[in-house]
Amino acid sequence: MKNCIDTIFERRSIRRYKNEQVPDELLFQVIRAAQYAPSSWNRQPWRFIVIRDREKLKRISDLLPYGKFLSRVPMAIAIISSEKESDLWLVDGAIATENLMLAAEELGLGTCWIAECDREEIKKMLDLPDGFHIITITPLGYPEIKPKAPSRKKIEEVLFLEKFGEKYL
Ligand SMILES: Cc1cc2nc3c(=O)[nH]c(=O)nc-3n(C[C@H](O)[C@H](O)[C@H](O)COP(=O)(O)O)c2cc1C
């Protein structure tokens, strides 16, 4: 079993998937992991919508400038969050999504955050009640290609001591 640090370093955004469905047992594990994310006042404003319908995936992908590959994934999960349930719905939803993504990595599954999902057309397609926003729609499946990690800024650029700009290293 990988440890948490390994999982963090090994997770990649996966854009190509095998044509294979994820069993419910694994799906439930990633959703449970998302539910165990911290949330403001433990409000848990999130919900998760599994999307397997090929036509729907295609119609959603048509609306996403950087998510065209969604039309070819075996399934996707829309992570949604309610502004009526938490003032910090965006933060809560983002943390739950990261938990889901790390759990997926641990289980040998891939995910990818896709931006610009919170569109009225997509909300209508998913029948979202008033007050719910889409945090992201991520594919969930077995990676066909796992890319190398895109580089990160050097630690010296992001780590300060006592005040902004005072380099720690
Ligand atoms: C808020 C956010 C929006 C993103 N939007 C997209 C997107 O629309 N399409 C996409 O292919 N990847 C998207 N990504 C994935 C990033 O490109 C990716 O996380 C980054 O390049 C680092 O690569 P890695 O996730 O493999 O470490 C997004 C990531 C985040 C956190």
Ligand as a Chemical Component Dictionary entry (heavy atoms), coordinates in Angstrom:
data_LIG
# 
_chem_comp.id                   LIG 
_chem_comp.type                 NON-POLYMER 
_chem_comp.pdbx_formal_charge   0 
_chem_comp.three_letter_code    LIG 
# 
loop_
_chem_comp_atom.comp_id 
_chem_comp_atom.atom_id 
_chem_comp_atom.alt_atom_id 
_chem_comp_atom.type_symbol 
_chem_comp_atom.charge 
_chem_comp_atom.model_Cartn_x 
_chem_comp_atom.model_Cartn_y 
_chem_comp_atom.model_Cartn_z 
_chem_comp_atom.pdbx_ordinal 
LIG C1  C1  C 0 -8.641 24.609 -10.974 1  
LIG C2  C2  C 0 -8.052 23.685 -12.026 2  
LIG C3  C3  C 0 -8.524 23.748 -13.324 3  
LIG C4  C4  C 0 -8.030 22.850 -14.288 4  
LIG N1  N1  N 0 -8.600 22.832 -15.518 5  
LIG C5  C5  C 0 -8.214 21.906 -16.417 6  
LIG C6  C6  C 0 -8.908 21.768 -17.650 7  
LIG O1  O1  O 0 -9.864 22.489 -17.940 8  
LIG N2  N2  N 0 -8.491 20.827 -18.521 9  
LIG C7  C7  C 0 -7.439 19.989 -18.237 10 
LIG O2  O2  O 0 -7.119 19.139 -19.076 11 
LIG N3  N3  N 0 -6.761 20.084 -17.049 12 
LIG C8  C8  C 0 -7.130 21.001 -16.138 13 
LIG N4  N4  N 0 -6.504 21.080 -14.924 14 
LIG C9  C9  C 0 -5.369 20.194 -14.620 15 
LIG C10 C10 C 0 -4.039 20.957 -14.614 16 
LIG O3  O3  O 0 -3.664 21.256 -15.941 17 
LIG C11 C11 C 0 -2.969 20.086 -13.910 18 
LIG O4  O4  O 0 -3.375 19.847 -12.584 19 
LIG C12 C12 C 0 -1.590 20.740 -13.889 20 
LIG O5  O5  O 0 -1.094 20.897 -15.199 21 
LIG C13 C13 C 0 -0.576 19.899 -13.099 22 
LIG O6  O6  O 0 -0.527 18.580 -13.616 23 
LIG P1  P1  P 0 -0.821 17.320 -12.692 24 
LIG O7  O7  O 0 -2.232 17.441 -12.185 25 
LIG O8  O8  O 0 -0.641 16.098 -13.573 26 
LIG O9  O9  O 0 0.157  17.321 -11.556 27 
LIG C14 C14 C 0 -6.978 21.943 -13.954 28 
LIG C15 C15 C 0 -6.503 21.913 -12.627 29 
LIG C16 C16 C 0 -7.048 22.746 -11.677 30 
LIG C17 C17 C 0 -6.574 22.634 -10.250 31 
# 
loop_
_chem_comp_bond.comp_id 
_chem_comp_bond.atom_id_1 
_chem_comp_bond.atom_id_2 
_chem_comp_bond.value_order 
_chem_comp_bond.pdbx_ordinal 
LIG C1  C2  SING 1  
LIG C2  C3  SING 2  
LIG C2  C16 DOUB 3  
LIG C3  C4  DOUB 4  
LIG C4  N1  SING 5  
LIG C4  C14 SING 6  
LIG N1  C5  DOUB 7  
LIG C5  C6  SING 8  
LIG C5  C8  SING 9  
LIG C6  O1  DOUB 10 
LIG C6  N2  SING 11 
LIG N2  C7  SING 12 
LIG C7  O2  DOUB 13 
LIG C7  N3  SING 14 
LIG N3  C8  DOUB 15 
LIG C8  N4  SING 16 
LIG N4  C9  SING 17 
LIG N4  C14 SING 18 
LIG C9  C10 SING 19 
LIG C10 O3  SING 20 
LIG C10 C11 SING 21 
LIG C11 O4  SING 22 
LIG C11 C12 SING 23 
LIG C12 O5  SING 24 
LIG C12 C13 SING 25 
LIG C13 O6  SING 26 
LIG O6  P1  SING 27 
LIG P1  O7  DOUB 28 
LIG P1  O8  SING 29 
LIG P1  O9  SING 30 
LIG C14 C15 DOUB 31 
LIG C15 C16 SING 32 
LIG C16 C17 SING 33 
# 
